[in-house]
Amino acid sequence: MQLFNPFVQRWTRVLIAGIICIGITIGIMNPVNAAGGNVKVWLTTSNLTSKLSPQSDLQFSSTNGSSDTTVTVNDSTIRQTVDGFGASMTDASAYLIWNSPHKDDIMKQLFSPTDGIGISFLRQPIGASDYIAGPNTPAYYSYDDNGGNPDPALTNFTIKKDTAYVLPLVKDAINLNPKIKVMGTPWSPPAWMKTGNDLTGKLGGTLRTEYYGAYANYFVKYLQAYAQQGIPIYAITPQNEPETPANYPGMIFSATDETTFIKNNLGPTIAKATLGTKPKILGYDQNWDSDNYINTIYSDARAKSYVAGSAWHHYAGDPSEMSTSHNAHPDKEIYETEGSPSCSGGHPPSYTFLRSMNNWSRTGVAWNVALRPDGGPWTPTGIGTKCTALVQIDPSNNNISYTLNYYQVGHFSKFVTPGAVVIGGQGSGSIDVASFKNPDTSKVVVAHNTASTSKTLRVSWNGESFTYALPADAMATFTWPGIASSPSGIITATNYAVAPGSRNETCTDGGVGGGQDVGYNDAGDYLGYHNIDLGTGVNTVNVRFATLNASTVNGIEFRLDSMTGPLIGTLTVRPTGGWQNWTTQTTSITGASGVHAVYLVFKGGSNIGNIHWFSFSNN
């Protein structure tokens, strides 16, 4: 197969301190104008005649035309941070990949950001799931089976089963993509910890109260064992699908019981444990059909203090349930953690990932990375052939096939970098759309036409737009570099790549920036903007600035490439008489040409001022 190679609030200020607004204008002979750059396009059609195939570049234009759906990308509307996109290296998936003569190429196509789709998130079973490599016997396992006999001291704890092929492949994945995050989820505790002394959800019952402490220590041993293998665990959930009495490994774990376990055992035990990386604890880990379970956890203040957020699956309900949870608890994070296409009524990644991103999820996670063409290996009591994977591996003839799921996941994982943020720009009608700003400030728009006929999408950004005819049931990813700047060369202050110490606020200046400026700027704070094209040279910087601060010693340094990089100029800011009284202030600069990151470093005291926009020019 061939793939292309594309590329706290720190403290509360009193009202009299008000808000500082700074506006910077950069007008240059050839204005800094990322919108005039090329838009790269990749397309996947449902019949796979196009498979993440690069298309002809598009151009932003001021010309308007008809479209079925118009999406306005707004850098200033920043939603959640993205942790990654991926699937699960289950025991079954790992077994197939490990024993394939094409192992190295499969891993590269899955995890390499340059030569593959750059999977950046793995959700790993802690012990056996329903997808294990023993297709003829129910070879379920935990990390301390001990023949079903109690072992509360966990003397016989071992991850030896994983060392055969799961761990080596997860380590290979990390080597191929060091940005990968790994989370862990148990399908079942050891059988002896459960009221039914059985690993299955149907027969095993629930967790014995006398083993709550032992089970918390079981998690710590797992975290330590994986860390020793070079695999830090980013997040955990106490139980996969805690409301499903499955015929395969599982456990009924009521919301009340999980709350008790988190607040009295799991949370305190992990907090006290010797771990290089403390994982996030996520509650729930089941379907979109109700937020009652996670609300039970959040209603207990102590349990809530240990929980970073909630985990969700796509097999029932509506993804808007995640927004309901976010709106009720905006301090808690949202994660979509399992969604197998064609499995128990599951949706394809085109639906699950786009809807999850637009409902506050930090992840898009499918299910098995690899399975046989018949959907195996699976356990006799598992879901079996109803699930599909990203890669099909046929051991009988060593054939490899990359499925539609693979390419749809790739529309996200290859282009949206961990640490990106979801920004304003969602679809409507028959076209689902999610928009992102990467850490380097490049923009990514992912779209899926859900209609049975071709539809035209218009993407508007920074006053210009492009259109694209999206085939029926097709996906496209659009990317372009740089920061948001208007054709006049203005760079809006809110389009920073980094801004420690500062924050966005409502601005009355109008015109650009989505009605926001950057305020709360103190000495030592800085704003960083990537990929600024200064052309053959500029000698002036114009800053749209507002402040009630009457100090004459405050200023803004302009530096290249880092906050301590070459100094090209300093603006001594003048009082404007109010936090929203705006003036354009100008100073000379030298040594500024070519493409650089530009850093604005604040000097002086506190409450220096607010910035709305800035621009460079040759005067």
N, C-alpha and C positions, 0 to 999 in steps of 0.2 A: 504494500500500500504506500502511496506517496502522499505526503502532507506538504503544504506550502511552508515556507520559512518567513513569515512576516515579522516581521519585526518582533474649675469650680469657682466657676467664678471664684477667684482667689479670695476675695473677701467682699462683704457688702459695703458699698460706699454710701455715705449719707447723701440725701437728696441735693444738698447744696453743692456737693462736688459735681453732681450732674453727670453728663456723658460727654466724651470727647469724640468729635467727628473729624476725620482727616480725609480730604479728597486730593488725589493726585492726578494730574493730567499730563499725558505724554504725547506731544504732537511732534512728529518727526517728518522729514521731507518725504520719506517713504514710510508711512505710518506703520507702527507695530500692529499687525492685523492678522491674527491667527485665523480669523474667519475666511480670509482669502486663500488659505492653504488648501491642499488636496484632502479630500475625504476618502479614506480607504474603505472598501466594501468587501465583505465575504458572504457567500450565499450557500444555504443548504436547502434542497428541495426534498419533499417527502418521499419521492421515488429514487432519491440518491443519484439523480443525473448530475447534480451539483452537490459536492461534499466539502463544506467549508472552503469553497472555491473562490479565489480572489476575482473580483469583477473590475470593470473599468472605474478609474477614479472619478469622483464627483467634485463639483466646485460649489461653494456657497455663492449665492447671487442675491441681488436685491429684487430680482424679477419674481413676481407672484404668478401662480398658476393654480389650476384646480387640483384638488386632492380629495381622497376619501377620508383620510385622517391627518390632522396636523398636530404635531408635538412640538411644544416650545421648551427647549432645554434651558434651564435656569441654574447657573452655577451657584447663585446666592442662596438657593433653597437646599440646604444640606440636611439630609435625613440620617440614616444609620451608616456605620462603618461596615465594610464587607470583610469577613474573615476568610472566605474562600468557597470554592465549588468542587464537588467531587462525588464520591461513592464509598463503598466499603470493600476492603480486601478481606472478605470472609474466608473461612477455612476452605470452602469449596473453590472460590475464586483463586486463592493462592495455590492450591493443589494443582489446578489446571495450568496456571501460568508457569509454575515451577517445573512441571514435567513436560512443558512444550519445548521443542527444539528452537522455537522462535522467542523464547523468554525475553532475551535482551531487547529485541525490537519491540515486543509488546509493551514492555516497561517504558521504553523511550517514547513510544507513541502515546502512552497514557500520561506520563508525568513530566516529560521534558517541556519547558516553556517555549523552546525554540524549534525542536524537531517533533513535537507532539502537541497535545492540547493543554499541557501544564496543569493537571489536576492539583489543587491546592488545599484540599480538605479530605481527610479520611475519618470515617466513623467505624471504629473497630469493636467487634464483639469481645467482651470479657468472658472467656470461656466459649462454649458452643452456642451457636444460633441454630436455626433450622437448616442452614446451608453448611454442611460439613462434608468431608471427602469420603465418608463411609456410606456408599449408596445402597448397600444391602442390609446393613444392620444399624440399629439406632445407637450409633457410637457417640452419644452425648457425653460431654465432659465439663467439669469445672476445674479450677486450679487447686482444689483440695478435696478430691472425691473420697479418699480414705475408705473405700469399700462401703460407703454409706454409714460408717461409724463416726461418732462425734470426735472432732479434733479442734476444740475451742481455742487452743493455743496456736493453731495453724502450723503445727510442727511439720506437716507434710505438704505445705503449700509449694507449688512449683508451676512454672510456665513452660516446662520442658516440651509439652505438646506443640506450643507455638514456635519453638526453635527449629522445627523441621523445615518449614517453608514460609509460614506467615511472617515471622520476625525478619528473616533475611530479605523478603520482598518489601516490607515496610521500610527497612533501612535503605534499600536500593531506591525506593521512591523519594526518600528524604535527600539522598545524594543527588538525584536527578533534579529535584526542586526543593532547595533548602527552605523555601517559604511555606512548605506544607505544615498545616496544623493537624494534630491527631487527637480525636476524642475517643473515650471508651465507654461502652454501655454493656451491662450484663443482661443476658436473657434469663439467667437463673443463678441464685446462690448455690453453693454445694447442697446436695440433697439433704444431708443430715441437719442443715440449718432450718429446714422447712417442716411444717406441721405434717405433711404427707410423706416425707423422706423420699421424694422423687423429683427429678430435674424438670419434668414436664409441668406446664402450667395447669393442665387439667387435673392431674393426680397429686401434684406437689403441695397444694395449699398455699399458705403464706409463710412469712418469716416468723420463726419462734421468737418471742420477746426476749427469752434468755440469751439469744444469740445476736441481738442487735449490736452489742459491743464487738463481738467477734467478726461480724460482717463489716463493720466500719474498719477494723484492722485488716480485713481481707482486701479492701480497696487500697489501703496504704501499702500493703505488700505488693499489690499489682503495680501501683505507681512507682514504687522503688525498683521493682524488678525490670520494668520497661525502661526506666531511666538508666539503669545499669547497662542496658542494651543500646543506649544512645537514642532512645525514643521518649522525649518528654511528652507528657499527656496534657493537652491544653484544656480539656473539659471532660466531665463525667456526668452521667445521669444515674440515679440509684436503681432504675429498673426500666427495661424496654417494655413498652405497651403494658403498663401495670393493671389495666382493666380487662385484659384478654386472657381467658383460661385456655391457652393453646395446647394442642396435642404434642407440640415440640417444646424445647426448653422455654420456660416462662414462669411467671409468678404473679398471682393476684396480690397487689400491694395497694391497699386503699389510700386515698388522699390523706386521711387522718393518720394512718400508719406511716406513710412516707414522711409526713410532716414531723411526726415524733422522732423518726429515725434521723432525719436531717438535723433537727435542733438539739437532740440529746446525744447523738453518736457520731454520725458522719461529719457534720460540720466541725464540732470541737476536735475530733480526732485528727482530721486533716490539718486543722489550724495548728495543732501542737506537733505534728509529725515533722521529721527531718526530711524535707523534700527540696530539691533545687528549684523546682517549679510547682507552685500551688495551683492545682487545676480549678477552673470554674465549676461550680455545681449547678446543674440545670435541672429543674423539676419537670414532672409530667412525662414527656416523651411518647405522646400518642396523638390521636387524630384532631383535625380541625373542627370537630363537631361540638365542642363545649370548652369553656374556660373555667368550669366549676372546680375541676381538680386543682389547677394551679392557683386559683383564688383561695382555696383552702390553705395551701402552703403560705401564700402571701398574707393571709389573715392572721397568721401567727408571727408576731414581730421577731421573735428569736429565730425561727426557721427562715423567715424572709431575709434576715441579716446575713445568712450563710449562702443564700441562693443568688446567683448572678442573673438568672433569667429562666426561660422556659424553652422546651424542645417540642417540636410538632411533626406529625406525619400527615401524608396527603390522602389516606385511603378513605376518609369520610369527612363530611362537612365542607365548609367553605373557607378559603384562605383568609377572608376578612376577619375570622375569629382571632387571628394574630393581631390585627389592628385593634380589635376590641380589647384584647389583653394589654397591648401597648398603651392605649389611651387611658386605661384604668390604672396602669402602673408604668408610667413613662421612664421611671428610674431603672427598670428591668429590661434585659435584652431578650431578643426573640431569635430562635434558631429553627429552621426547617432541617430535620435530621434524617428523614428517610422517606423516599418516594420511588418505589419501583414501578416503571411503566408496565402496563398490562397485568399487574399483580393486584388482586383483590379490588379491581375497579380503579387502579391507580392511573394517574395522568402522565403524559410524556414530560420530559424536562422543559420543553418549550412552554408548557402551561405552569408546571410546578415552580420553576425557578423564577419566571417573570412575575407571577402572582405573589410569590414569597418575597421577592425584592420590594414589590410595591405595597407589601403589608408588614414591613419593618424587620424582615428576617436578615440576619447577618450571613447566612449560608444558604446554599442550594445543594442538597445532598440526595443522590439517587440511592440505589441499593447495591446489588452485586456488581463488582467491577467486571467479572468474567464468569460465564457459564457455558455449558455445552449447547449445541443447537436445540436439544430437547428440553432445555431449562434446568438440567442437573449439573453436578450431583446434588441431590437433595435427600433429606431423611424420609423414610417411608411415611411418617406422619406429618411431614411438612407440606408447604404449599405446592412444591413441585413445579410442573411445567407452566404454571400460571404467571411466573415471573420471567422477565427478560433482563439482560445485562448490557453493558457498554460494548463488550467484546464477546464474540462467540468463538469457542475453541473446540474443535472436533478431534478428540484423541485418536479416533479410528484412522484418520488420514492426515492429521496435523494441519488441517486447513484453519485459517484465521479469517474472521469476518468482523469488520467494525460496523456496528449497527447504527441506525438513525439516532439512538440514544447517545452514542459516543459523540457524534457531530453536534447534536443539540447542546450537550454539556460543554463541548468545546467552544461554542459561541460565547459562553461566559468565561470559562476558566482560562482560555488562551489570551484574553484581552483585558479582563478586569483583574487588576493586581490586588492581592491582599493588602488591606489598608486603604483601598479606594472608598469613596463615599457615594451613596445613592443621592442623586440630586433631582431637582425638579425636571420633569419631562416624562410623563406617563401617557400611555396610549388611550384610545377610546374606540368605540364601535367594534369592528371586527379585527382590529390590529392591536395586539398587546405590545407595550413598549416599556422598557426600563432604561434609565439614563444614569451614567456613572461619571465621576471625576477621579482619575487615578492619582496616586501620590505625586507623579511628575506633572500634574495638571492636565494631561491629555484626557480627551472625552471619549466615552464609549456609549453607543446607543444600540441596544439589542431589541429586535422587533420580530414578532411572529404574526403572520396573517392567518387568522383562524377560519377565514371564509373559504368557500369552495371555488371561488373565482379570484382572479388577480385584483389587487387593490393598490392604489397609489398612496404612498406615505410622504408627507412633507415634514421635514425636520427644520425647525427654525431656531436659530441661536444668534444672539448678539445683533439682532436686526437684519440678519440675512438668512437664507434658507436654501435647501436643496430638496428635490423630489426623487422618489425611486418607486418603480413599479414592482411590487412584491408579489411573486406568483402565489397561487392558492396553496395554503398549508405549508408555506415556506418560511424559513428564518433567515434574517440578515443581521450582521453586525457592522456598524459604522464607527470608524475611529478617526479622530483628527487631533493634532498636537496643539500645544500652546495654551495660553490663558485667554479669557474672554476680553476682547478689545474691540471697540467700535471702529468703523471705517475712518473716523477722525483721529484714531490713535490713542484713545482713552483706555486706560487699564483700570478696571474697577477694583477697589481695594479689597473687596470681599472674595476675590478670586485668588487668594493666596494659596500656596502649597503648604506652608507652615506658618503658624501664628501663636506660639506659646505665650500665654499671659494676656493676650488680647481677645476680644470677642465681637461678634456682629451685633448690631442694634438697629432699630428703626431710624431712618434718615428722612428729613423733609426736603432735601436738596433737589430730588427728582432727577429725571433724565436717564441715569444709568444705575447699574448696581442692584436692580430689583428692589429699590426702596430701602436699602441698608447701607450703613457705613461700618467701619471698624473702629471701635472705641476701647476704653479701659487700657490705654497705652501708657506705661510707666517707663522710667529709665531702665534699660536692660532688656526690654521687650523688643521683638523684631517681627517683621513680616517678610516672608520669602516668596518670590515669584519666579517660576522656572520658564525656560525657553523664550526669553525676551530677545527679539531680533532688533538690535540697535543699528543695523545697517552699516554704512561706511563710516559712521561717526555722528554723535550728537553732542551738543554743548549746553543744553538747557533742560532743566526738569521743572515741570509745573505741578503744583500740588493743591488739590482742593481740600481745604482745611478749615476746621472750626474749633474754637476753644473759649472757655470763660476764664481760663488760667491767664493771669496777667504777668507771669514770669517772663523775663527777657533772656533767660539762659537755656531754655528748652530748645531742642533741635532734633533733626532727623538726618542721620548719615545715610548715604547711598553707597552700597558696597556691591562688588561683583562676586558671584559664585558662592559666597558664604557670609555669615554675619561678621566674620573677621577678615574677609577678603579685601582686595584692593579698594581703597576709598576713592570714589570719583567725584564726590561733592557733599556738602553739608548745607542743609536749609535751617537757618535760625528762624523759628516760627514766631509769628506776631500774633498778639491777642486779637480776637475777632468780636469780642463782646457777648458771646453766647455759645453754648454747646451746639446749636444748630444755626448759628450765623456764619454763613459760608463765604470765604474769599479764596481766590486762586493766588497762591504765593509761589514765587519763582526764584531759582538760584542757578548759578553756572556750574557745569560739570566738565571734567576733562578725562581723557583716557577711556571713553566709552564707545565701543564699536563691536560689531559681530554679535553672535548669539551667546547669551549668558543667563544665569540666574541672577536676579537683582534682589538685594536685601535692603530693607528699610530698618535701620537700627535707631531706637529712640534714646536720646541723651537728655540729662537734666534731672528733673524731679519726678513727682507723681502727677497723674491726671494731665498728661501733656496735651492731648487733643485727639480729635477724631479725623479719620481720613475717609473721603468718599471715593476719590479716584486720583490717578496721576498720569502724566504723559511726558514724553521726551520730544524735544524738537531741536532743529538747527536754526538758530537765530543769528 
